[in-house]
Amino acid sequence: MRIIKYFISIVIISLFSELRAETADLSIQLSTLKDEKKQIEYCLKLDTRKDGIVDSNYLKQYLRPLLNHKNVGLKLTYYLLLADATSILFDQVNPVTNAYFDLAMEVADQSGVEEYRLLPLIRRGYYYFTYREISTALPYFLSASNLINDLNLDKVPLGAVHLQYSANFYGYIGNSAKALEYYKKAADYAPKDTRQTIDILNAIGVYYYRDSIYNNAEHYYKEGLKVAERTKDTVWVGILQGNIGNILLAKGDTSRALVLSEMNVKTSLKYGEFKDAMRTLLGLAEIAVAQKRWSQAKVYLAQAEFYFEPKPFFLMYKTAAYELKAKIAQAEGNQKDAIYYLNQFITYNDSTQQQKDTERLQQATWNWETERFNLAITETENKRKQDRFRDLSISLLLILTLLSITLLIHRSRQRIKIKSIKLEKEQLALLLEKELLDKELVKSKTEMKDFLIRIKENEKIIQDLERKLSQAQVNAQNESASEIQENLTQMLESHMMTDERWYRFKSLFETTHPGFFEELMLRYPNISENNLRLLTLSKLNLNNQSIAHLLGISLDGVKKAKQRLRKKIDLFLDN
C-alpha cells in the first residue's frame, strides 16, 4: 500500500512540475516580446492542443499567466482562446463558448482600447458563421464594420486574418463589394511572401473574374503567382496557373489556356485539390468540344465526373457536364443519347436556378436584417442625443416626455411588425428545410443512378477504344495505336475505383441502401474491404467485365474472387 501511495505522489509531482514548466515557458516567451501587439499575436497563433487533442482544463492552466499579465490584451486573448477551444469541443454553437466571448468583450470594453473590441466582435461573428447561424453572426460583423472605418488597423493584432474573416462572411452573404474591400485591406496588412498573401490575392482575382473584369483578375492572379514562385509553393503555382488559363480562355487564347490548364490538373491532383482539378477538366472538355475533339472531350468529362459529390455546390458543374455530353452525342449522330443528356441538362439547370432563387431570397433576408441593424444603431444614437438634450433643461421635460411616448408607440409597432416577419421567416424556413430534405433524398438516388450510367458509359468508351486499338494494331497504324492506347490508359485509370473513390461511393451507397454494410459486418465481422467492394458492385447487378475494370483486376480474377466468396457467404453472386 505504501508503495502505491509513493508512486501516486511521484506521478502527481511530475504532472505539476510539467505544468509549471509549460507555464514558465509561456511567461519566458512573452518576456522576450516587448511589443504588446506582438505578444497578443504570438498567443493567438499558439497551438493550444495537448498531444493533438483539445483539452480546455489543460488549456486554462497553460494560459493562466495571461490573466495576471500587465498587458490587458493578453487577458482578452485568454478568453478568446478558450472560446475557440470550447467551440471545437462542442462542434456547435453552445453556451460555454458564448460565455467566454462575453467575458472577452467585457475585458475589451474595460480596456478602453477600441482596436481590442474588434477581435471578439469578428471572432464571435465568425464562430456563428462557421456553424451557419448567419442571422446571429450578422450583427457582430456589422458592428465590426462600423469600428473598422474609425480604427488604426496597424494596431489590430492579426489584422489581415480578421479582415479575411470579414471578407469571407460578406462574400458568403452576397455582398461582393464589401468582400473585395476587406480582401484588399487584408492584402495591405498580410505578411509578405506567405501563403496568406497568396490566398488573399487569389480571392480578389476570383471576385473580379466572376464579374468578368478579366484584366483586374489577371493582374491579381499574376501577383499571387509571383509570390507562389518566390516561396516555391507548388500547390498555389498550379492553381494560379489554372486560374490564369481561365482568363486566357475567356479572352480567346485557347492554345496557352490548354497548356496552363493541363499543368493545373496535374498539380491539383498531385496535392489533393480535387475541386480545382474538376473545374479545370470541365474547362478542358469545353475546349475539346469547341475544337471537335470528341473522344478527348469524353475522356476529360469522365475524369471530371469522378470528383462530383452529392452536394448543392456541384449542381452547376453537373449542368455544364450534361450540356457538353449532349453536344458530343449530337455531333456523333447519337440522337438517343443526345436527347437523354439534354433532358438531364434541363433537370440540373432547373435545380441550379432553384438554388440561385433560394440564395437570392436568403440574401434579400440578410440585406433586410442589415438595414434593420443599421436602423437600430441610428435609433440608439438618436436616443442618446435626445437624452443629452433632455438633461440640459427641465423646461423641455414635457416635450421630451411626449417624444418618449411617441418613440414607445413606434417601437411597439416595430416589435409587432418584427414578430410577424420573424414568424413568417420561421414558417418559410420550415418549408425550405422540408424541401431540402426531400431534395437530398431524391438527389442521393439520382447520384446513384448517375453513377451506374457513368459506369455503363465508361464501359462503352473503353470497349470502343479497345476495338479501335485492335483495328489500328491489325492495320499496323502505330501512331494511331499509340494515341488510342494513351486514351485507353487514361480512361482505365480514371475509371478504376481507387480507395478514395470507394469510400466516397460507399457513403453514397449507404444512403440509398441503408443498413446494407451494417448487416454484412454483423453477419460476417471479419469480411475484408475488398470483399465488401465485390459484394456492393454485385448488388448493383454490374457484370464481371465492369467489376474487373472498376477494381483494376482481370476478368478471371473477378470470377475466382466470386467463387471464393460464394463458399463463405450466402448472398447471390450470379453475374
C-alpha positions in Angstrom: 0.0 0.0 0.0 2.9 2.4 0.8 4.5 1.6 -2.5 1.3 2.5 -4.4 0.9 5.8 -2.5 4.6 6.6 -3.2 4.1 6.1 -7.0 0.9 8.1 -7.0 2.7 11.0 -5.3 5.5 10.7 -7.8 3.1 11.0 -10.7 1.2 14.0 -9.2 4.5 15.8 -8.5 5.7 15.1 -12.1 2.4 16.4 -13.5 2.6 19.6 -11.5 6.3 20.0 -12.4 5.4 19.6 -16.1 2.6 22.2 -15.8 4.9 24.7 -14.0 7.5 24.2 -16.7 5.0 24.9 -19.5 3.6 27.9 -17.7 7.2 29.2 -17.1 7.9 28.6 -20.9 5.0 30.8 -21.9 6.0 33.5 -19.4 9.6 33.5 -20.7 8.5 33.6 -24.3 6.2 36.6 -23.6 9.0 38.4 -21.7 11.2 38.2 -24.9 8.5 40.1 -26.8 8.4 43.8 -25.7 5.7 44.9 -28.1 2.1 44.3 -26.7 0.6 43.7 -30.1 3.3 41.0 -30.9 2.6 39.3 -27.5 -1.1 39.0 -28.4 -0.4 37.8 -31.9 2.0 35.2 -30.5 -0.6 33.8 -28.2 -3.4 33.9 -30.8 -1.3 31.7 -33.0 -0.4 29.2 -30.3 -1.2 25.5 -30.9 -3.4 25.0 -27.8 -3.8 21.3 -28.2 -2.3 18.8 -25.9 -1.0 15.7 -27.8 -3.2 16.7 -30.7 -6.3 16.9 -28.6 -8.2 20.0 -27.4 -8.3 19.9 -23.6 -9.9 23.0 -22.1 -8.8 22.2 -18.5 -5.3 21.8 -19.6 -5.6 25.0 -21.6 -6.8 27.0 -18.6 -3.7 26.0 -16.7 -1.4 26.5 -19.6 -2.7 30.0 -20.3 -3.1 31.1 -16.7 -0.1 33.6 -16.9 -2.2 35.7 -19.4 -4.8 36.6 -16.7 -2.3 38.4 -14.5 -0.1 39.9 -17.2 0.3 43.7 -17.3 -0.7 43.6 -21.0 -4.5 43.7 -20.7 -4.8 42.5 -24.3 -3.5 39.1 -23.1 -6.4 38.7 -20.7 -8.7 39.3 -23.7 -6.6 36.7 -25.6 -7.1 34.1 -22.8 -10.9 34.2 -23.2 -10.7 34.2 -27.0 -8.5 31.1 -27.0 -10.9 29.3 -24.6 -13.8 30.3 -26.7 -12.1 28.7 -29.8 -11.3 25.6 -27.8 -14.8 25.0 -26.5 -16.2 25.7 -29.9 -14.1 22.8 -31.3 -15.0 20.6 -28.4 -18.8 21.1 -28.7 -18.6 21.4 -32.5 -21.7 23.6 -32.5 -22.9 26.9 -31.0 -23.0 26.4 -27.2 -23.5 28.4 -24.0 -19.9 27.8 -22.7 -18.3 29.4 -25.8 -20.9 32.2 -25.7 -19.9 32.9 -22.1 -16.2 33.1 -22.9 -16.9 35.6 -25.8 -19.0 37.7 -23.3 -16.0 37.8 -20.9 -13.7 38.7 -23.8 -15.9 41.6 -24.8 -16.1 42.7 -21.2 -12.3 42.9 -21.0 -12.1 44.7 -24.3 -14.7 47.3 -23.2 -12.9 47.9 -19.9 -9.6 48.3 -21.6 -10.7 51.4 -23.4 -8.7 50.3 -26.5 -11.1 50.3 -29.5 -8.8 48.1 -31.5 -9.3 45.3 -28.9 -13.1 45.5 -29.3 -12.7 44.4 -32.9 -11.3 41.0 -32.0 -14.2 39.5 -30.0 -16.8 41.0 -32.5 -15.2 39.5 -35.6 -14.2 36.2 -34.0 -17.7 35.7 -32.4 -19.3 36.5 -35.7 -17.1 34.0 -37.5 -17.9 31.4 -34.8 -21.6 31.8 -35.6 -20.8 31.9 -39.4 -18.9 28.6 -39.1 -22.0 26.9 -37.8 -24.1 28.7 -40.4 -26.1 30.8 -38.0 -25.9 33.7 -40.4 -28.6 35.9 -38.8 -26.9 35.7 -35.4 -23.5 36.4 -36.9 -24.6 39.4 -38.9 -24.9 42.0 -36.1 -21.3 41.2 -34.9 -19.8 41.7 -38.4 -21.9 44.9 -38.9 -20.7 46.3 -35.5 -17.1 45.4 -36.6 -17.6 47.2 -39.9 -18.6 50.3 -38.1 -15.5 50.1 -36.0 -13.1 49.3 -38.8 -13.7 52.7 -40.5 -12.5 54.5 -37.4 -9.6 52.3 -36.2 -5.9 52.3 -36.9 -5.6 48.8 -38.4 -1.9 48.8 -37.7 -2.7 48.4 -34.0 -5.1 45.5 -34.6 -3.5 42.1 -33.7 -3.5 39.7 -36.7 -5.3 42.5 -38.7 -5.1 40.7 -42.0 -6.6 37.5 -40.5 -9.6 39.3 -39.0 -10.1 41.3 -42.2 -10.2 38.0 -44.1 -12.8 36.6 -41.7 -15.0 39.6 -42.5 -14.4 39.3 -46.3 -15.3 35.6 -46.2 -18.5 36.4 -44.4 -19.6 39.2 -46.7 -18.7 37.1 -49.7 -20.9 34.3 -48.5 -24.0 36.6 -48.0 -23.5 38.0 -51.5 -22.0 41.4 -50.7 -19.2 41.2 -53.1 -18.3 44.9 -52.9 -17.7 44.6 -49.1 -15.8 41.4 -49.5 -13.5 42.9 -52.1 -13.0 46.0 -49.9 -11.8 43.9 -46.9 -9.7 41.5 -49.0 -7.8 44.5 -50.4 -7.3 45.9 -46.9 -6.1 42.5 -45.8 -3.5 42.4 -48.6 -2.0 45.6 -47.2 -1.6 44.1 -43.7 -0.7 40.5 -44.5 2.9 39.3 -44.0 4.8 39.4 -47.3 5.6 36.3 -49.3 3.4 34.0 -47.3 0.5 31.6 -48.2 -1.8 34.1 -46.5 -0.8 36.7 -49.1 -1.3 34.3 -52.0 -4.7 33.3 -50.7 -5.8 36.9 -50.4 -4.6 37.9 -53.9 -6.2 34.8 -55.4 -9.5 35.6 -53.7 -9.5 39.2 -55.1 -8.8 37.7 -58.6 -11.7 35.3 -58.2 -14.2 38.1 -57.4 -13.1 40.1 -60.4 -13.3 37.0 -62.6 -16.8 36.4 -61.5 -17.7 39.9 -62.5 -16.0 39.4 -65.9 -13.4 42.1 -65.1 -10.7 40.0 -66.6 -7.8 42.4 -66.7 -8.1 43.1 -63.0 -8.5 39.4 -62.3 -5.4 38.5 -64.3 -3.4 41.2 -62.5 -4.1 39.8 -59.1 -3.6 36.1 -60.2 -0.2 37.1 -61.6 0.7 38.9 -58.4 -0.2 35.8 -56.4 1.8 33.6 -58.9 4.9 35.7 -58.3 4.6 35.2 -54.6 4.0 31.4 -55.0 7.0 31.1 -57.3 9.2 33.1 -54.9 8.1 30.8 -52.0 8.2 27.7 -54.1 4.6 26.9 -53.2 3.9 24.4 -56.0 0.2 23.9 -55.0 -0.6 27.5 -55.4 1.6 27.8 -58.6 -0.6 25.1 -60.2 -3.9 26.6 -59.0 -3.0 30.2 -60.1 -1.8 29.0 -63.5 -5.1 27.3 -63.9 -6.9 30.5 -63.0 -4.8 32.5 -65.5 -5.7 29.8 -68.0 -9.4 30.5 -67.4 -8.7 34.2 -68.1 -6.9 33.3 -71.4 -9.8 31.1 -72.4 -12.3 33.9 -71.7 -10.1 36.1 -73.9 -10.0 33.5 -76.7 -6.3 32.4 -76.2 -7.1 28.7 -76.4 -3.6 27.3 -77.0 -2.0 29.0 -74.0 -5.1 28.2 -71.9 -4.7 24.5 -72.7 -1.1 24.3 -71.6 -1.8 26.1 -68.3 -4.9 24.1 -67.6 -3.2 20.7 -68.2 -0.4 21.8 -65.8 -3.1 22.8 -63.2 -4.9 19.4 -63.4 -1.6 17.5 -62.7 -0.6 19.8 -59.8 -4.1 19.8 -58.3 -4.5 16.0 -58.4 -1.0 15.6 -57.0 -1.8 17.7 -54.0 -5.4 16.6 -53.5 -7.1 19.8 -54.8 -9.8 17.7 -56.4 -12.4 20.5 -56.8 -9.9 22.7 -58.7 -8.9 19.7 -60.9 -12.6 19.0 -61.6 -13.3 22.6 -62.6 -10.3 22.7 -64.9 -11.1 19.3 -66.5 -14.6 20.7 -67.4 -12.9 23.7 -69.0 -10.6 21.4 -71.0 -13.7 19.4 -72.1 -15.3 22.6 -73.2 -12.2 23.5 -75.3 -12.1 20.0 -76.8 -15.8 20.2 -77.8 -15.2 23.6 -79.4 -12.3 22.0 -81.3 -14.4 19.0 -82.2 -12.1 16.5 -80.4 -15.0 14.4 -79.3 -13.0 11.4 -77.9 -10.7 13.6 -75.8 -13.7 15.6 -74.6 -15.3 12.4 -73.3 -12.2 11.4 -71.5 -12.0 14.9 -69.8 -15.6 14.7 -68.8 -15.3 11.1 -67.4 -12.3 12.3 -65.3 -14.1 15.3 -64.1 -17.3 13.4 -63.1 -15.4 11.2 -60.7 -14.9 14.2 -58.5 -18.6 15.2 -58.4 -20.2 14.9 -55.0 -23.9 14.9 -53.9 -23.8 18.5 -52.7 -25.6 21.6 -53.9 -22.2 23.2 -54.7 -21.7 20.7 -57.6 -25.1 21.4 -59.3 -23.7 24.0 -61.7 -20.8 21.7 -62.7 -23.2 18.7 -63.4 -25.3 21.1 -65.5 -22.3 22.1 -67.6 -21.2 18.4 -68.0 -24.5 17.2 -69.3 -24.7 20.2 -71.7 -21.3 19.2 -73.2 -22.4 15.5 -73.3 -25.5 16.5 -75.3 -23.3 18.4 -77.8 -20.9 15.5 -78.2 -23.7 12.9 -78.7 -25.4 15.3 -81.2 -22.2 15.7 -83.2 -21.6 11.9 -83.2 -25.1 11.4 -84.5 -26.3 9.6 -81.4 -29.7 11.1 -81.1 -30.9 8.8 -78.3 -28.1 9.8 -76.0 -28.3 13.4 -77.1 -32.0 13.6 -76.0 -31.2 11.9 -72.7 -28.3 14.2 -71.9 -30.3 17.2 -72.9 -33.1 16.2 -70.5 -30.6 15.7 -67.8 -29.1 19.1 -68.5 -32.6 20.7 -68.3 -33.3 18.9 -65.0 -30.0 20.1 -63.4 -30.3 23.5 -64.9 -33.8 23.9 -63.3 -32.3 22.7 -60.0 -29.5 25.3 -60.3 -32.0 28.1 -61.0 -34.0 27.0 -57.9 -30.8 27.0 -55.9 -30.0 30.5 -57.1 -33.5 31.7 -56.3 -33.2 30.3 -52.8 -29.8 32.0 -52.4 -31.3 35.3 -53.6 -34.2 35.0 -51.2 -31.7 34.4 -48.4 -29.5 37.3 -49.4 -32.6 39.5 -49.5 -33.4 38.5 -46.0 -29.8 39.2 -44.8 -29.9 42.6 -46.6 -33.2 43.3 -44.7 -31.5 42.3 -41.4 -28.6 44.6 -42.3 -30.9 47.5 -42.8 -32.8 46.7 -39.6 -29.5 46.6 -37.7 -28.3 49.9 -39.1 -31.7 51.4 -38.3 -31.4 50.2 -34.8 -27.9 51.7 -34.5 -29.3 55.0 -35.8 -32.2 54.9 -33.4 -29.9 54.2 -30.5 -27.6 57.1 -31.4 -30.6 59.4 -31.8 -31.9 58.3 -28.4 -28.5 59.2 -26.8 -28.7 62.6 -28.3 -32.2 63.1 -27.1 -31.3 62.0 -23.6 -28.4 64.5 -23.5 -30.7 67.3 -24.8 -33.3 66.4 -22.2 -30.8 66.8 -19.4 -29.9 70.4 -20.5 -33.1 71.9 -19.3 -36.0 70.9 -17.1 -38.2 73.2 -19.1 -38.1 70.8 -22.1 -39.4 67.9 -19.9 -42.9 67.9 -21.4 -41.6 67.9 -25.0 -39.2 65.1 -24.2 -42.0 63.1 -22.4 -44.2 63.4 -25.5 -41.3 62.4 -27.7 -40.6 59.3 -25.5 -44.3 58.2 -25.7 -44.1 58.6 -29.5 -41.0 56.5 -29.6 -42.5 53.8 -27.4 -45.6 53.6 -29.6 -43.3 53.4 -32.6 -41.2 50.7 -31.0 -44.3 48.7 -30.1 -45.4 48.8 -33.6 -42.0 47.8 -34.8 -41.9 44.9 -32.4 -45.3 43.6 -33.6 -44.1 44.0 -37.2 -40.8 42.3 -36.4 -42.5 39.4 -34.6 -44.8 39.0 -37.6 -41.9 39.0 -40.0 -40.0 36.6 -37.8 -43.0 34.2 -37.7 -43.2 34.3 -41.5 -39.5 33.6 -41.8 -39.7 30.7 -39.4 -42.6 29.2 -41.4 -40.6 29.7 -44.6 -37.5 28.2 -43.1 -39.5 25.1 -42.1 -40.9 24.7 -45.6 -37.4 25.2 -47.1 -35.9 22.7 -44.7 -38.5 20.1 -45.7 -38.0 20.8 -49.3 -34.2 20.5 -48.9 -34.6 17.1 -47.1 -36.8 15.8 -49.9 -34.4 17.1 -52.5 -31.5 15.4 -50.6 -33.2 12.1 -50.8 -34.1 12.4 -54.5 -30.5 13.7 -55.1 -28.9 10.7 -53.5 -31.0 8.3 -55.6 -30.2 10.4 -58.7 -26.4 10.3 -57.8 -26.6 6.5 -57.6 -28.4 6.4 -60.9 -25.8 8.7 -62.4 -23.0 6.5 -61.1 -24.4 3.4 -62.8 -25.0 5.4 -66.0 -21.4 6.7 -65.9 -20.1 3.1 -65.4 -22.0 1.9 -68.4 -21.0 4.9 -70.5 -17.3 4.5 -69.5 -17.6 0.8 -70.4 -18.8 1.8 -73.8 -15.9 4.2 -74.2 -13.4 1.6 -73.0 -14.8 -1.1 -75.3 -14.8 1.4 -78.2 -11.2 2.3 -77.5 -10.2 -1.3 -77.2 -11.9 -2.1 -80.6 -10.2 0.9 -82.3 -6.8 -0.1 -80.8 -7.2 -3.7 -82.1 -8.1 -2.4 -85.6 -5.1 0.0 -85.5 -2.8 -2.8 -84.5 -4.1 -5.1 -87.2 -3.7 -2.3 -89.8 -0.2 -1.5 -88.4 -1.2 2.1 -87.7 1.4 2.5 -85.0 1.0 6.3 -84.5 -2.8 6.0 -84.2 -2.5 2.9 -82.0 -0.2 4.8 -79.6 -2.7 7.7 -79.3 -5.6 5.3 -78.7 -3.5 3.3 -76.2 -2.8 6.5 -74.3 -6.5 7.5 -74.2 -7.4 3.9 -73.2 -4.9 4.0 -70.3 -6.2 7.4 -69.2 -9.7 6.1 -69.3 -9.0 3.0 -67.4 -7.1 4.9 -64.7 -9.9 7.5 -64.3 -12.5 4.7 -64.3 -10.8 2.5 -61.7 -12.3 2.7 -58.2 -9.4 3.9 -56.0 -9.6 3.8 -52.2 -10.7 7.4 -52.0 -13.4 6.9 -54.7 -14.5 3.7 -53.0 -15.1 5.5 -49.7 -17.0 8.3 -51.3 -19.1 5.8 -53.2 -19.5 3.7 -50.1 -21.1 6.7 -48.3 -23.5 7.3 -51.2 -24.4 3.6 -51.4 -25.2 3.5 -47.7 -27.5 6.5 -48.2 -29.5 4.7 -50.9 -29.2 1.2 -49.3 -29.4 1.9 -45.6 -28.2 -0.9 -43.3 -26.5 -2.9 -46.1 -23.0 -2.6 -44.7 -24.1 -2.8 -41.1 -25.9 -6.1 -41.7 -22.9 -7.6 -43.6 -20.5 -6.6 -40.8 -22.9 -8.0 -38.2 -23.2 -11.4 -40.0 -19.5 -11.5 -41.2 -17.4 -9.5 -38.8 -14.1 -10.5 -40.5 -15.1 -9.6 -44.0 -12.4 -7.7 -45.9 -12.8 -4.3 -47.6 -12.1 -6.0 -51.0 -15.0 -8.4 -50.5 -17.2 -5.5 -49.5 -16.4 -3.9 -52.8 -17.1 -7.0 -54.7 -20.5 -7.6 -52.9 -21.5 -3.9 -53.4 -20.8 -3.9 -57.1 -22.6 -7.3 -57.4 -25.5 -5.9 -55.5 -25.8 -3.2 -58.3 -26.0 -6.0 -60.9 -22.8 -5.0 -62.6 -21.4 -7.6 -64.9 -18.0 -9.2 -64.3 -16.3 -7.1 -67.0 -17.5 -3.9 -65.4 -16.3 -5.1 -62.0 -12.9 -6.0 -63.4 -12.4 -2.6 -64.9 -13.6 -0.8 -61.7 -11.3 -2.9 -59.4 -8.4 -2.9 -61.8 -8.1 -6.7 -62.0 -8.6 -9.3 -64.7 -12.0 -10.9 -65.6 -10.7 -14.3 -64.4 -9.7 -12.6 -61.1 -13.3 -11.4 -60.6 -14.7 -14.9 -61.3 -12.2 -16.6 -58.9 -12.9 -13.9 -56.2 -16.6 -14.6 -56.5 -16.1 -18.4 -56.3 -14.1 -18.0 -53.1 -16.6 -15.6 -51.7 -19.6 -17.8 -52.5 -18.1 -20.5 -50.3 -18.1 -18.2 -47.3 -21.4 -16.3 -47.6 -25.0 -17.0 -48.8 -25.5 -13.8 -50.9 -26.3 -14.2 -54.6 -23.3 -13.7 -57.0 -24.8 -14.7 -60.3 -23.1 -12.2 -62.6 
